[in-house]
């Protein structure tokens, strides 16, 4: 019984055959043309060399672009990680004041920190540069403690009817459950999780009142 060929064996044969028929054979034909019919072979040979050089240049450029993009992403991640780490060590009240500062820094007026007992979900209120009333609920949570649907529904019950928000926002140092995100989308509540907050705080991402789809 003959030994059964493995997949790797077939792969090696495929590479060899591809090299022979895809590269070796055309080069051999080209060499014959250059020797026997230089008027046709030499221009063809030059064209092949030019095409190969252009292909190599394109590959090098793409490789350089990928390296630059990776470096940019790594730098962005470092900046945002360093920025969000500052918010994780804040207490709840300090976190509310930090969010209020970001609002002021980026052009909001009438910024008020109203968090505390009886705030009915409005920890920070402000007027955006475009005139809209912003009502923000702040959740300074640990990474594993997600903002859930019950909390979102409590905020949704007051942000419009009580606080007259044009743009309700929930900002957290954590993330949101799927149910919370679905409820927020249905109610027009903008979510700012850890990643979006890191972008806002480090000026590498938009503020909540900009029209966009934040990476929550």
For each residue, the residues with C-beta under 8 A, 3 or more apart:
1:
2:
3:
4:
5: 9 10
6: 9 10
7: 10 11
8: 11 12
9: 5 6 12 13
10: 5 6 7 13 14
11: 7 8 14 15
12: 8 9 15 16
13: 9 10 16 17
14: 10 11 17 18
15: 11 12 18 19
16: 12 13 19 20
17: 13 14 20 21
18: 14 15 21 22 23
19: 15 16 22 23 24
20: 16 17 23 24 25
21: 17 18 24 25
22: 18 19 25 26
23: 18 19 20 26 27
24: 19 20 21 27 28
25: 20 21 22 28 29
26: 22 23 29 30
27: 23 24 30 31
28: 24 25 31 32
29: 25 26 32 33
30: 26 27 33 34 41 44 45 48
31: 27 28 34 35
32: 28 29 35 36 41
33: 29 30 36 37 40 41 44 45
34: 30 31 37 38 41 42 44 45
35: 31 32 38 41
36: 32 33 41
37: 33 34 40 41
38: 34 35 41 42
39: 42 43
40: 33 37 43 44
41: 30 32 33 34 35 36 37 38 44 45
42: 34 38 39 45 46
43: 39 40 46 47
44: 30 33 34 40 41 47 48
45: 30 33 34 41 42 48 49
46: 42 43 49 50
47: 43 44 50 51
48: 30 44 45 51 52
49: 45 46 52 53
50: 46 47 53 54
51: 47 48 54 55
52: 48 49 55 56
53: 49 50 56 57
54: 50 51 57 58
55: 51 52 58 59
56: 52 53 59 60
57: 53 54 60 61
58: 54 55 61 62
59: 55 56 62 63
60: 56 57 63 64
61: 57 58 64 65
62: 58 59 65 66
63: 59 60 66 67
64: 60 61 67 68
65: 61 62 68 69
66: 62 63 69 70
67: 63 64 70 71
68: 64 65 71 72
69: 65 66 72 73
70: 66 67 73 74
71: 67 68 74 75
72: 68 69 75 76
73: 69 70 76 77
74: 70 71 77 78
75: 71 72 78 79
76: 72 73 79 80 204
77: 73 74 80 81
78: 74 75 81 82
79: 75 76 82 83 202 204
80: 76 77 83 84 195 198 199 202 204 205
81: 77 78 84 85 198
82: 78 79 85 86 202
83: 79 80 86 87 198 201 202
84: 80 81 87 88 173 194 197 198 201
85: 81 82 88 89
86: 82 83 89 90 201
87: 83 84 90 95 98 140 173 197 201
88: 84 85 142 143 173
89: 85 86
90: 86 87 94 95 98 140
91: 94 95 140
92: 95 96 115 138 140
93: 96 97 115 116
94: 90 91 97 98
95: 87 90 91 92 98 99 138 140 173
96: 92 93 99 100 113 115 123 124 138
97: 93 94 100 101 113
98: 87 90 94 95 101 102
99: 95 96 102 103 123 124 136 138 171
100: 96 97 103 104 111 112 113 124 126
101: 97 98 104 105
102: 98 99 105 106 200 201 207
103: 99 100 106 108 111 124 126 134 136 207
104: 100 101 108 111 126
105: 101 102
106: 102 103 129 200 207
107: 128 129
108: 103 104 111 126 127 128 129 134 209
109: 126 127
110: 125 126 127
111: 100 103 104 108 124 125 126
112: 100 124 125 126
113: 96 97 100 123 124
114: 119 122 123 124 125
115: 92 93 96 119 122 123 124 138
116: 93 119
117:
118:
119: 114 115 116 122 123
120: 158 162 163
121: 135 137 154 155 158 159 163
122: 114 115 119 125 135 136 137 158 159 162 163
123: 96 99 113 114 115 119 136 137 138
124: 96 99 100 103 111 112 113 114 115 134 135 136 138
125: 110 111 112 114 122 133 134 135 136 163
126: 100 103 104 108 109 110 111 112 133 134 136
127: 108 109 110 131 132 133 134
128: 107 108 131 132 133 134 166 167 209
129: 106 107 108 209
130: 209
131: 127 128
132: 127 128 166 167 209
133: 125 126 127 128 163 164 165 166 167
134: 103 108 124 125 126 127 128 165 166 167 168 169 208 209
135: 121 122 124 125 159 163 165 167 168 169
136: 99 103 122 123 124 125 126 168 169 170 171 208
137: 121 122 123 155 159 168 169 170 171
138: 92 95 96 99 115 123 124 171 172
139: 147 151 170 171 172 173 174
140: 87 90 91 92 95 172 173
141: 145 146 147 172 173 174
142: 88 145 173 174
143: 88 173 174 175 194
144: 174
145: 141 142 174
146: 141 174 175 176 177 180
147: 139 141 151 152 170 172 174 175 176 177 180
148: 151 152 176 177 179 180
149: 152 153 177 179 180 183
150: 153 154
151: 139 147 148 154 155 180
152: 147 148 149 155 156 170 176 180 183 184 189
153: 149 150 156 157 183
154: 121 150 151 157 158
155: 121 137 151 152 158 159 168 170 189
156: 152 153 159 160 168 183 184 187 189
157: 153 154 161
158: 120 121 122 154 155 161 162 163
159: 121 122 135 137 155 156 162 163 165 168 189
160: 156 163 164 165 168
161: 157 158
162: 120 122 158 159
163: 120 121 122 125 133 135 158 159 160 168
164: 133 160
165: 133 134 135 159 160 168
166: 128 132 133 134
167: 128 132 133 134 135 190 208 209
168: 134 135 136 137 155 156 159 160 163 165 187 188 189 190
169: 134 135 136 137 189 190 191 192 208
170: 136 137 139 147 152 155 176 184 189 190 191 192
171: 99 136 137 138 139 192 197 208
172: 138 139 140 141 147 175 176 192 193 194 197
173: 84 87 88 95 139 140 141 142 143 194 197
174: 139 141 142 143 144 145 146 147 193 194
175: 143 146 147 172 193 194 216
176: 146 147 148 152 170 172 180 181 184 191 193 216
177: 146 147 148 149 180 181
178: 181 182
179: 148 149 182 183
180: 146 147 148 149 151 152 176 177 183 184 191
181: 176 177 178 184 185 191 216
182: 178 179 185 186
183: 149 152 153 156 179 180 186 187 189
184: 152 156 170 176 180 181 187 188 189 190 191
185: 181 182 188 189
186: 182 183
187: 156 168 183 184
188: 168 184 185
189: 152 155 156 159 168 169 170 183 184 185
190: 167 168 169 170 184 208 214
191: 169 170 176 180 181 184 196 214 216
192: 169 170 171 172 196 197 200 208 214 216
193: 172 174 175 176 196 197 214 215 216
194: 84 143 172 173 174 175 197 198
195: 80 198 199 214 215 216
196: 191 192 193 199 200 205 214 215 216
197: 84 87 171 172 173 192 193 194 200 201
198: 80 81 83 84 194 195 201 202 204 205
199: 80 195 196 202 204 205 206 214 215
200: 102 106 192 196 197 203 205 206 207 208
201: 83 84 86 87 102 197 198
202: 79 80 82 83 198 199 205
203: 200
204: 76 79 80 198 199
205: 80 196 198 199 200 202 214 215
206: 199 200 210 212 214
207: 102 103 106 200 210
208: 134 136 167 169 171 190 192 200 214
209: 108 128 129 130 132 134 167
210: 206 207
211:
212: 206
213:
214: 190 191 192 193 195 196 199 205 206 208
215: 193 195 196 199 205
216: 175 176 181 191 192 193 195 196
